[in-house]
Amino acid sequence: HSGKEWDYVKLKAVDIVSDYPHHDVLKMIDKLNCENFAPGFSGLYEWTQENNIAMFTPGGHYTKDIYEQYTKEYLVPYLRDKHVI
């Protein structure tokens, strides 16, 4: 994950270990991730809650709505920014 999705990981690290000493390492990983990886799905959690949309199917996979929103909000802009499309 990168960007605001990575913030979730960083916050969890602080929740688990209050004196987490590796923030500089997390910053370096975040920079690498932002440059090389598309954003993850976790940024859609709030969107699903606000719109009362299921995140997962009964089998545990992301729903069609999640894939559509992810593609529109994250994937296409990311690929355009990287000059892939």
MOQUILIN-V670295 format. One line per field, one symbol per residue. phi: phi as a letter, one per 20 degrees, with the letter a starting at -180 (. if undefined). A space follows every 10 residues. Layout:
phi: ???
This chain:
phi: .cmfffggff ffffffcfdg edfffffffg fffffccfge fffegfgfff dldfecfgen effgffffff ffedffgfff femec
